């Protein structure tokens, strides 16, 4: 196993920059997820690590060794792709052992490695089948097994669950996380799905427009987003964001553009007199018969939770309630806000205010 470092890495296609000076330090054995919207540069960064894209500037190190000029086969990595990339004319066993055959590994050693990987992934009974005889989840496990048999220093995953249905995605998330816990191989995983990132990663790298917006553990990013982009991207339903300013006579009140007063706890001195964005996650809105009154726009019961959109003044609030809400769109609902979980962001820079 080995750590991975990106040092001032840049990539341009012609005059168009797509990676703009990325610095990331991935520890040995860590599971790191690169997450962000389409076009943010996460897959390009992964392909540069794999050696499938050239680097315009900077350095990439694997195990302390600069790999900028190394061919993919010499980097000691194994990659799992979105589309499985299995050979249809080969059995599961042949697919999993193909790289070992190319490297002229002894037959007994190759069979031992394939059986070991098959045992980990629950593929023992499927080794004689062809890809056409497998489900989507089984094909993905074969692709993962093909990576495991190589015993690489680093696993790379490029949106491996995108082709699976919702239920199977949940199951495969757990399988990949359990696999990492057993093997402890350094893993770099790319996805656009922030739920995938939150549930699987030791550390998340949030990317946007070719730069790293924030790096941290899932709960660090959720509880202390560095800026508006991270606050809005991490979390589902999304964080509520409302423009306004602090009340100049009472810093515990936030006044929205339409004059609605919302509570604030411990506003930093730097927030006074500035245009702000009030950030509030939906679960910190509570039912309270003596609270603020808003009109229900949409109500979505999910079973164990109720998701609701409430118009409060001129703003729409996403709300999540554990209680059953017996109400209909157009009716009024009274709520309270847990002010201790409010975030204040600078409206111009987008940065979260602290202190």
C-alpha positions in Angstrom: 0.0 0.0 0.0 1.0 3.6 -0.5 -0.1 7.2 0.0 -0.9 9.5 -2.9 0.0 13.2 -3.2 -1.2 15.8 -5.7 1.1 18.8 -5.6 0.0 21.9 -7.6 -1.4 19.7 -10.3 -2.7 21.4 -13.4 -4.3 20.2 -16.6 -5.3 22.2 -19.7 -6.9 21.1 -23.0 -5.3 23.6 -25.3 -5.8 27.1 -23.8 -8.7 25.8 -21.6 -7.7 24.9 -18.0 -9.7 22.1 -16.4 -7.5 21.4 -13.3 -6.3 24.6 -11.6 -3.6 23.9 -9.1 -4.9 21.0 -7.0 -3.2 19.9 -3.8 -4.4 16.7 -2.0 -2.6 14.5 0.5 -4.0 10.9 0.7 -2.6 8.8 3.5 -1.6 5.2 3.2 -4.8 3.0 3.5 -7.2 5.9 3.3 -10.5 5.8 1.4 -10.8 9.2 -0.3 -13.7 10.3 -2.5 -13.5 13.0 -5.1 -17.0 14.5 -5.4 -18.5 17.3 -7.4 -20.9 18.2 -10.2 -20.3 17.1 -13.8 -17.4 19.0 -15.4 -15.7 19.9 -12.1 -12.5 17.9 -13.0 -12.8 14.9 -10.7 -12.6 12.2 -13.4 -9.8 14.1 -15.2 -7.8 14.1 -11.9 -8.4 10.4 -11.4 -7.3 9.7 -15.0 -4.1 11.7 -14.4 -3.4 9.6 -11.4 -4.0 6.5 -13.4 -1.7 7.7 -16.2 -4.5 7.9 -18.8 -4.1 11.7 -19.1 -0.9 13.7 -19.2 -0.2 16.3 -16.6 0.3 19.9 -17.7 2.1 21.0 -14.5 2.7 19.8 -10.9 3.5 16.4 -9.5 1.6 13.3 -8.6 3.3 10.9 -6.2 2.4 7.3 -5.3 4.3 6.0 -2.3 6.6 9.0 -2.4 7.6 8.2 -6.0 6.8 10.8 -8.7 4.8 9.1 -11.4 4.2 11.9 -13.9 6.1 10.2 -16.7 5.4 6.5 -15.8 3.1 4.4 -18.0 -0.1 3.2 -16.3 1.2 -0.4 -16.0 4.2 0.8 -14.0 2.2 2.8 -11.4 1.0 -0.3 -9.4 -2.6 0.8 -9.5 -5.8 -1.0 -10.4 -8.9 0.8 -11.8 -12.6 -0.2 -11.7 -14.6 1.6 -14.4 -18.3 2.6 -14.6 -19.0 0.2 -17.5 -17.3 -2.9 -16.0 -15.2 -3.5 -19.2 -15.4 -7.3 -19.0 -14.5 -9.6 -21.9 -17.8 -11.2 -23.0 -16.0 -14.4 -24.4 -14.2 -15.1 -21.1 -15.6 -16.7 -17.9 -15.6 -14.9 -14.6 -12.4 -16.8 -13.6 -10.7 -15.8 -16.9 -11.7 -12.2 -16.6 -10.4 -11.9 -13.1 -7.1 -13.6 -13.9 -6.5 -11.9 -17.2 -3.9 -9.4 -16.0 -2.0 -12.2 -14.2 -1.9 -14.2 -17.5 -0.5 -11.1 -19.3 2.2 -10.8 -16.6 2.9 -14.5 -17.0 2.2 -15.3 -13.4 2.5 -19.0 -12.5 -0.8 -20.8 -13.1 -1.0 -22.0 -9.5 -0.4 -18.5 -8.1 -3.0 -17.0 -10.5 -5.6 -19.6 -9.5 -4.9 -18.9 -5.8 -5.3 -15.1 -6.2 -8.5 -15.5 -8.2 -10.0 -17.9 -5.6 -9.0 -15.5 -2.8 -10.7 -12.5 -4.5 -13.8 -14.6 -5.4 -14.1 -15.7 -1.8 -14.0 -12.0 -0.6 -16.6 -11.0 -3.2 -19.0 -14.0 -3.0 -18.2 -15.1 -6.5 -17.1 -18.7 -5.8 -20.1 -20.3 -7.4 -20.0 -18.0 -10.5 -16.4 -18.6 -11.7 -17.5 -20.6 -14.7 -20.2 -18.2 -15.9 -19.9 -15.6 -18.7 -20.7 -11.9 -18.2 -24.0 -12.3 -20.1 -25.1 -14.7 -17.4 -24.5 -12.2 -14.5 -26.6 -9.4 -13.0 -25.3 -5.8 -13.0 -24.1 -6.2 -9.4 -22.3 -9.4 -10.1 -20.5 -7.9 -13.1 -19.4 -5.0 -10.9 -18.0 -7.5 -8.3 -16.1 -9.3 -11.1 -14.6 -5.9 -12.1 -13.6 -5.3 -8.5 -12.2 -8.9 -8.3 -10.0 -8.3 -11.4 -8.5 -5.3 -9.5 -8.0 -7.2 -6.2 -6.0 -10.1 -7.8 -3.4 -7.6 -8.9 -2.7 -6.6 -5.3 -2.0 -3.0 -6.2 -0.8 -0.2 -4.0 -3.8 2.0 -4.9 -7.4 1.2 -6.1 -9.1 3.7 -8.4 -12.9 3.7 -8.8 -14.5 5.8 -11.6 -18.2 6.1 -10.7 -18.5 2.3 -10.5 -22.2 2.3 -9.3 -23.7 4.7 -11.9 -25.2 1.9 -14.0 -26.9 0.1 -11.1 -30.5 0.6 -9.9 -31.1 2.4 -6.6 -31.5 -0.6 -4.3 -28.4 -2.3 -5.8 -26.4 0.9 -5.4 -27.1 0.9 -1.7 -26.0 -2.7 -1.4 -22.8 -2.2 -3.4 -21.9 0.9 -1.3 -21.8 -1.3 1.7 -19.8 -4.0 -0.1 -17.1 -1.6 -1.3 -16.8 -0.1 2.1 -16.5 -3.5 3.8 -14.0 -4.5 1.1 -11.8 -1.5 2.0 -12.1 -2.3 5.7 -10.8 -5.8 5.0 -8.0 -5.0 2.6 -7.0 -1.5 3.8 -5.6 -0.6 0.4 -5.4 3.1 -0.4 -8.5 3.9 -2.5 -9.4 7.0 -4.6 -13.1 7.0 -5.7 -14.9 9.4 -8.0 -18.6 10.1 -7.9 -21.1 12.9 -8.4 -23.4 11.4 -5.8 -22.8 13.2 -2.5 -24.8 10.5 -0.6 -22.2 8.0 -1.9 -19.4 10.2 -0.7 -20.9 10.8 2.8 -21.6 7.1 3.5 -18.4 5.6 2.2 -15.4 7.9 2.6 -12.8 8.4 5.3 -12.1 11.8 3.6 -14.0 13.8 1.0 -12.5 16.2 -1.5 -15.2 18.5 -2.9 -14.3 19.9 -6.3 -15.8 22.7 -8.4 -14.7 24.2 -11.6 -11.2 22.6 -11.5 -10.4 23.6 -7.9 -10.7 21.9 -4.5 -13.3 23.7 -2.4 -12.8 21.8 0.8 -11.2 18.6 2.1 -12.4 16.9 5.3 -14.3 14.0 6.9 -17.9 13.6 5.9 -19.2 15.1 9.1 -16.7 18.0 9.0 -18.0 19.0 5.5 -21.6 18.6 6.7 -21.3 20.5 9.9 -18.8 23.1 8.9 -18.9 23.8 5.2 -16.2 26.2 4.1 -18.4 28.1 1.7 -21.8 28.3 0.0 -20.9 25.8 -2.7 -20.0 23.0 -0.2 -22.9 23.9 2.0 -25.3 23.6 -0.9 -23.7 20.5 -2.5 -23.3 18.3 0.6 -26.6 17.3 2.2 -29.9 16.1 0.9 -32.4 17.8 1.0 -30.1 20.8 0.3 -29.2 23.5 2.9 -31.6 26.5 3.0 -29.9 29.7 1.9 -31.6 33.0 2.5 -30.1 36.5 1.7 -30.3 39.3 4.2 -28.4 41.1 7.0 -28.0 41.1 10.8 -30.4 43.4 12.6 -28.0 46.4 13.5 -29.7 46.7 16.9 -29.8 43.0 17.7 -27.2 40.6 16.4 -29.3 37.6 17.4 -31.8 38.5 14.6 -31.2 38.0 10.9 -33.5 40.2 8.7 -34.2 38.7 5.3 -34.7 40.8 2.1 -38.5 40.8 2.7 -38.2 41.8 6.3 -38.7 38.4 8.0 -36.7 38.0 11.2 -34.9 34.7 11.8 -32.9 33.7 14.9 -29.1 33.6 15.1 -26.9 32.3 17.8 -23.3 33.7 18.4 -23.0 35.8 15.2 -19.3 36.7 14.7 -18.4 40.4 14.8 -17.3 40.1 11.2 -20.9 39.6 10.2 -22.1 43.0 11.3 -22.9 45.4 8.4 -22.3 42.9 5.7 -24.6 41.3 3.1 -25.0 37.8 4.3 -26.5 34.4 3.4 -28.3 32.5 6.2 -27.6 28.8 5.9 -29.8 26.3 7.7 -30.1 22.6 7.2 -33.7 21.2 6.9 -33.5 19.0 10.0 -32.9 22.0 12.2 -36.4 23.3 11.5 -38.8 22.1 14.2 -42.6 22.0 14.6 -43.6 24.6 17.2 -47.2 25.9 17.7 -45.8 29.2 19.1 -43.2 29.7 16.3 -43.0 31.4 12.9 -46.0 30.7 10.6 -45.5 29.7 6.9 -47.6 28.3 4.1 -47.1 24.7 3.0 -46.1 24.5 -0.7 -45.2 20.8 -1.1 -45.4 17.9 1.3 -43.5 14.6 0.7 -44.0 11.8 3.2 -41.2 9.2 2.9 -42.3 6.9 5.7 -39.9 7.6 8.6 -39.6 11.3 7.6 -41.7 14.0 6.1 -40.0 16.3 3.6 -41.8 19.6 3.3 -41.4 22.9 1.4 -42.7 25.9 3.4 -43.0 29.5 2.2 -41.9 31.8 5.0 -42.2 35.4 4.0 -40.5 35.5 0.5 -38.4 32.4 1.0 -39.0 28.7 0.4 -37.6 26.5 3.2 -36.8 22.8 2.9 -37.9 21.1 6.1 -37.4 17.5 7.3 -39.6 16.3 10.2 -39.4 13.0 12.0 -43.0 13.5 13.1 -46.0 12.8 10.8 -47.3 16.0 9.6 -51.1 16.0 9.1 -51.5 18.9 6.8 -52.0 19.8 3.1 -50.5 22.2 0.6 -51.9 25.7 1.2 -52.4 25.3 4.9 -50.4 27.1 7.5 -47.7 25.5 9.7 -45.8 26.9 12.7 -42.1 26.2 13.0 -39.1 27.1 15.2 -35.5 27.3 14.1 -32.6 25.8 16.1 -30.4 28.9 16.0 -27.3 27.0 17.3 -27.0 25.3 13.9 -27.3 28.4 11.7 -24.4 29.2 9.4 -23.7 32.7 8.1 -21.9 33.2 4.8 -20.5 36.3 3.2 -22.8 37.1 0.3 -19.9 38.4 -1.9 -17.1 35.8 -1.3 -19.4 32.9 -0.3 -17.1 32.0 2.6 -18.6 30.8 5.9 -18.0 33.4 8.7 -16.4 32.0 11.9 -15.2 33.4 15.2 
